[in-house]
């Protein structure tokens, strides 16, 4: 294990970043300031840099890390900037917000990315648990009109690679949380980029280490934003139920999304949301942690070069929510999975029962059970396509 701490206080630094010289790979530290040593050794061959907003970065050679040593601790020094009276900063919060919106619109129109993630969904406490490892993709915003407007799932998706759960999905429970998470991110970002400043409140501003941060609230949603002086989105959070462009069957309660502070990317490093399904009165908690980010890539272009793009859209729309559940896969016994489970427990503040009775099943059987009239040949085609897609992305170091 590698742990990164504040050099002055000794406190762990959550969600720090490790990257190579070209920034072609980025590994995320966890909420307790740790990352898997094996993962670092497997991911990097030469120089590695450790950084976090508000600290001086440090560098080391990956070859200096010995896998036989159980723990390495590295210190980051706060990057304080001393300002004299004559240098007192006058900050225009409205100008900063407008600059942030301009950057957000440009980024959302041009950027797309894939990131490796681990997520839990817990229903009614921990009585029903889904534990999945996969890839999260984003390709820009999609405008939806009306509560029942069609949402382009291919714009934002979670593609499962390894999954397990301890319950059977009921017939009326097939509205996927994966779709919901995409819609939440889509709707909130859309409203943020279109917000008029007269409907935005400036809550406070402060310097965090070397970075000046301003906190805003969007009156329309009662959502708070944390934006840095470089006009980077650092966090979105809300404590009260928010009204989104959704059908009346779901109520979105509290939530928080933290973002990777980089001018080229708009990647969430963590995602937490609580919601209620109105009809069944089931309470859901969703937790997601990103662990690996490659350099910015246009996954749509990548896929169109390797596969028919229309098949990709069909895959995400029809197969993306039908996952293989295989708790006996050796991945779940690996050191990587055990480390990620500890990381998620620290983030969610929830410890799962180690003796859960997992219920396995493959995607093809699940689809056949859900829709006996489904075209089995087409389903199998999409299933094989998904396997090929994960294999191709694995060549980029993306897969688990």
Buried (B, 14 or more C-beta within 10 A) or exposed (E): BBBBBBBEEEEBBBBBBBBBEEBBBBBBBBBBBBBBBBBBBEBBEEEBBBBBBBBBBBEBEBEEBEEEEEEBEBBBEBBEEEEEEEEEEEEEBEEBBEBBBEBBEEBBEEBBBBBBBBBBBBBEEBEBBBBBBBBBBBBBBBEBEEEEEEBBBBBBBBBBBBBBBBBEBEEEBEEBBBBBBBBBBBBBBBBBBEBEBEEBEBEEBEBEBBBBBBBBBBEBBEBBBBBBBBBBBBBBBBEEBBEBBBEEEBBBBBBBBBBBBBEEBBBBBBBBBBBBBEEEEBBBBBBBBBBBBBBBBEBBEBBEEEBEBEBBBBBBBBBBBBBBBBBEBEBBEBEBBEBBBBBBBBBBEBEBEEEBEBEBBBBBEBBBEEEEEBEEEEBEBBBEBBEEBBEBBEEBEBBB
